[in-house]
């Protein structure tokens, strides 16, 4: 009897993804798999196609070629909100928080996914929230360690906490896989370290993550596997240790004349 442990099932599968902008190829035949319960890093120099991949997977680029499958079901033809309903959440570089709603109310809006007959006033009346909604919001706040900020407005919070609110809002929307677009941008070192700990906690609690970030220290310290793009093409994939030692990755970040070494 073998003592090897079976790999977790694939939650997100991207196969042969291609994206063109006005004749320019932004992504060229990119394929990757994100497994259940893991933190999967996506890195590359500026313009490598990282955010484009997130846009395509989340449904904001309907003309993207290739196949995207989530939990065994194809996503082709589904709008972004329909993909969210299936459990595919994301954050944005600009955060997109509702500045006139409290942190708790921001999370509830994500949970409720309001339709046209709901008014914002209805959404933010605590007495009208169903018990399941209150629990989902409270659980998300606790997972990200920001319960104490629940009644604050986003404008009152430091940047690091605002980033956590954006992640918590996606969690409250019942996301099983989070696409995180540069959550550490603008953070100080201590804030980035704290973010990394929170992300590992999310993964341990069962939420899978696809993490895009320029903070190499964060990505290589928290990710289980890392995929590297350069000029829209895959140049490497592996464990953080393998990525650190990859000559192709070193050349992409430091130049083709860089001596072989590690990041």
C-alpha positions as CSV (number, residue, x, y, z in Angstrom):
1,X,0.0,0.0,0.0
2,X,1.4,3.3,-1.1
3,X,2.1,6.0,1.6
4,X,1.7,8.9,-0.8
5,X,-1.1,11.3,-0.3
6,X,-3.4,12.1,-3.2
7,X,-3.4,15.7,-4.4
8,X,-6.4,17.8,-3.6
9,X,-9.0,18.0,-6.4
10,X,-8.7,20.8,-9.0
11,X,-11.2,23.6,-8.3
12,X,-10.3,26.0,-11.1
13,X,-8.9,24.8,-14.5
14,X,-7.7,27.3,-17.1
15,X,-6.8,25.7,-20.5
16,X,-5.3,27.4,-23.5
17,X,-6.4,30.9,-22.4
18,X,-5.8,33.6,-25.1
19,X,-6.7,37.3,-24.9
20,X,-6.1,39.9,-27.6
21,X,-6.3,43.7,-27.4
22,X,-6.5,45.5,-30.7
23,X,-4.2,42.9,-32.3
24,X,-1.9,42.7,-29.3
25,X,-1.7,39.3,-27.6
26,X,-2.0,39.8,-23.8
27,X,-2.3,36.1,-22.9
28,X,-1.0,33.4,-25.2
29,X,-2.1,29.8,-24.5
30,X,-1.9,30.0,-20.7
31,X,-3.0,26.9,-18.8
32,X,-3.1,26.4,-15.0
33,X,-4.9,24.5,-12.3
34,X,-5.8,25.7,-8.8
35,X,-6.5,23.0,-6.3
36,X,-9.0,23.0,-3.5
37,X,-7.6,24.5,-0.3
38,X,-4.3,25.9,-1.7
39,X,-2.9,29.4,-2.2
40,X,-1.8,29.6,-5.8
41,X,0.5,32.5,-6.8
42,X,0.5,34.3,-10.1
43,X,3.5,36.6,-10.7
44,X,5.4,38.2,-13.5
45,X,6.9,41.6,-14.4
46,X,4.6,44.6,-15.3
47,X,2.6,43.9,-18.4
48,X,2.9,40.1,-18.1
49,X,-0.8,39.5,-18.2
50,X,-1.6,38.8,-14.6
51,X,-4.6,41.1,-14.1
52,X,-5.8,40.2,-17.6
53,X,-6.0,36.5,-16.5
54,X,-8.1,37.5,-13.5
55,X,-10.4,39.6,-15.7
56,X,-10.9,36.7,-18.1
57,X,-11.5,34.1,-15.3
58,X,-14.0,36.4,-13.5
59,X,-16.0,37.1,-16.7
60,X,-15.0,40.6,-17.5
61,X,-13.4,39.6,-20.8
62,X,-16.2,37.6,-22.5
63,X,-14.2,37.4,-25.8
64,X,-11.3,35.5,-24.2
65,X,-10.5,32.3,-26.0
66,X,-9.9,29.0,-24.2
67,X,-11.6,27.1,-21.5
68,X,-12.2,28.0,-17.9
69,X,-13.8,25.4,-15.6
70,X,-14.8,25.9,-12.0
71,X,-15.6,22.9,-9.8
72,X,-16.0,20.8,-13.0
73,X,-18.4,23.1,-14.8
74,X,-17.5,25.3,-17.7
75,X,-17.9,29.1,-17.2
76,X,-18.2,30.1,-20.8
77,X,-21.1,32.4,-21.4
78,X,-21.6,33.3,-17.7
79,X,-21.7,36.9,-16.6
80,X,-19.4,38.0,-13.7
81,X,-22.3,38.0,-11.2
82,X,-23.3,34.4,-12.3
83,X,-19.7,33.3,-11.6
84,X,-19.8,34.9,-8.2
85,X,-23.0,33.0,-7.5
86,X,-21.1,29.8,-8.2
87,X,-18.5,30.7,-5.6
88,X,-15.8,32.5,-7.6
89,X,-15.0,35.8,-5.8
90,X,-12.4,38.5,-6.5
91,X,-11.0,41.7,-5.2
92,X,-9.9,44.7,-7.2
93,X,-6.8,46.8,-7.0
94,X,-8.9,49.9,-6.3
95,X,-10.8,48.0,-3.5
96,X,-14.2,49.3,-4.6
97,X,-15.5,49.7,-1.0
98,X,-18.7,51.6,-0.3
99,X,-17.3,54.5,1.7
100,X,-20.6,55.6,3.1
101,X,-21.5,52.1,4.6
102,X,-19.9,50.6,7.6
103,X,-17.5,47.6,7.3
104,X,-20.3,45.2,8.4
105,X,-22.7,46.8,5.8
106,X,-20.1,46.4,3.1
107,X,-19.9,42.7,3.8
108,X,-23.7,42.3,3.9
109,X,-24.1,43.9,0.5
110,X,-21.8,41.2,-0.9
111,X,-23.7,38.5,0.9
112,X,-27.2,39.7,-0.2
113,X,-26.3,40.4,-3.9
114,X,-29.2,42.9,-4.0
115,X,-31.6,42.9,-6.9
116,X,-33.4,45.9,-8.3
117,X,-36.2,45.8,-5.8
118,X,-33.9,46.1,-2.8
119,X,-33.0,49.6,-1.7
120,X,-29.7,50.3,0.1
121,X,-31.7,51.4,3.0
122,X,-33.3,48.0,3.3
123,X,-30.0,46.3,3.0
124,X,-28.4,48.1,5.9
125,X,-31.1,47.8,8.5
126,X,-29.7,45.2,10.9
127,X,-33.2,44.2,12.0
128,X,-34.0,43.1,8.4
129,X,-30.9,40.9,8.0
130,X,-31.7,37.2,8.1
131,X,-29.8,35.2,10.7
132,X,-27.7,33.4,8.0
133,X,-26.5,36.8,6.7
134,X,-25.5,38.0,10.2
135,X,-23.6,34.8,10.7
136,X,-21.8,35.0,7.3
137,X,-20.8,38.6,8.0
138,X,-19.6,37.8,11.5
139,X,-17.7,34.7,10.3
140,X,-15.9,36.7,7.6
141,X,-14.9,39.5,10.0
142,X,-13.5,36.9,12.4
143,X,-11.6,35.0,9.8
144,X,-9.8,38.2,8.7
145,X,-9.3,39.4,12.3
146,X,-11.2,42.6,11.8
147,X,-14.3,42.1,14.0
148,X,-13.4,45.3,16.0
149,X,-13.8,47.4,12.9
150,X,-17.3,46.2,12.0
151,X,-19.1,49.4,12.8
152,X,-16.4,51.8,11.3
153,X,-16.5,53.4,8.0
154,X,-13.8,52.4,5.5
155,X,-12.5,56.0,5.4
156,X,-11.7,55.7,9.1
157,X,-9.4,52.7,8.6
158,X,-5.7,52.4,7.9
159,X,-4.8,51.0,4.4
160,X,-3.9,47.6,5.7
161,X,-7.3,47.1,7.3
162,X,-9.1,48.4,4.2
163,X,-7.4,45.6,2.2
164,X,-8.6,43.0,4.7
165,X,-12.1,44.4,4.4
166,X,-12.1,43.9,0.7
167,X,-11.0,40.3,1.2
168,X,-13.6,39.8,3.9
169,X,-16.3,41.1,1.7
170,X,-15.5,38.5,-0.9
171,X,-15.5,35.8,1.8
172,X,-18.9,37.0,3.0
173,X,-20.2,36.4,-0.5
174,X,-19.7,32.7,0.0
175,X,-16.6,32.5,-2.3
176,X,-14.9,29.1,-2.5
177,X,-12.1,30.5,-4.6
178,X,-10.8,34.1,-4.2
179,X,-9.0,35.9,-7.0
180,X,-6.9,38.5,-5.2
181,X,-5.5,41.3,-7.4
182,X,-2.5,42.9,-5.7
183,X,-3.9,43.0,-2.2
184,X,-0.5,44.0,-0.7
185,X,-0.1,47.0,-3.0
186,X,0.8,50.1,-0.9
187,X,1.2,48.1,2.3
188,X,4.1,48.5,4.7
189,X,6.2,45.4,5.4
190,X,4.5,44.7,8.7
191,X,1.1,45.1,7.1
192,X,2.1,42.7,4.3
193,X,3.2,40.1,6.9
194,X,-0.1,40.4,8.7
195,X,-1.9,40.0,5.4
196,X,0.0,36.8,4.6
197,X,-1.0,35.3,8.0
198,X,-4.6,36.2,7.3
199,X,-4.5,34.6,3.9
200,X,-3.0,31.4,5.3
201,X,-5.8,31.3,7.8
202,X,-8.4,31.6,5.0
203,X,-6.8,28.7,3.2
204,X,-6.7,26.6,6.4
205,X,-10.4,27.3,6.8
206,X,-11.1,25.9,3.3
207,X,-11.1,28.9,1.0
208,X,-8.8,28.5,-2.1
209,X,-6.9,31.6,-3.2
210,X,-5.3,32.7,-6.5
211,X,-3.0,35.5,-5.4
212,X,-1.5,38.1,-7.8
213,X,1.0,40.5,-6.3
214,X,4.3,42.2,-6.9
215,X,5.4,41.6,-3.3
216,X,7.6,38.6,-4.0
217,X,8.3,38.1,-0.3
218,X,4.6,37.7,0.3
219,X,3.9,35.4,-2.6
220,X,6.9,33.1,-2.1
221,X,6.2,32.9,1.7
222,X,2.5,32.0,1.6
223,X,1.9,30.2,-1.7
224,X,1.8,26.5,-2.1
225,X,2.6,26.8,-5.9
226,X,3.5,29.7,-8.1
227,X,2.8,30.3,-11.8
228,X,5.0,32.9,-13.7
229,X,4.0,34.9,-16.7
230,X,6.2,37.1,-19.0
231,X,4.8,38.8,-22.1
232,X,1.6,36.8,-21.8
233,X,3.3,33.4,-21.8
234,X,4.0,30.9,-19.1
235,X,7.7,30.7,-18.3
236,X,7.6,28.6,-15.1
237,X,5.4,26.9,-12.5
238,X,6.3,25.1,-9.3
239,X,6.9,25.4,-5.6
240,X,8.2,28.7,-4.2
241,X,11.6,27.0,-3.9
242,X,11.6,26.0,-7.5
243,X,10.6,29.4,-8.6
244,X,13.3,31.1,-6.6
245,X,15.9,28.9,-8.3
246,X,14.5,29.3,-11.9
247,X,16.9,30.9,-14.3
248,X,14.0,31.9,-16.6
249,X,12.2,33.7,-13.7
250,X,15.4,35.4,-12.6
251,X,16.0,36.6,-16.1
252,X,12.5,37.9,-16.5
253,X,12.8,40.0,-13.3
254,X,16.4,41.0,-13.4
255,X,17.2,41.0,-17.2
256,X,18.6,38.5,-19.6
257,X,22.2,39.3,-18.6
258,X,21.6,38.4,-14.9
259,X,23.8,35.6,-13.7
260,X,22.1,32.4,-12.7
261,X,21.0,32.5,-9.2
262,X,17.8,32.7,-7.1
263,X,15.4,35.5,-6.2
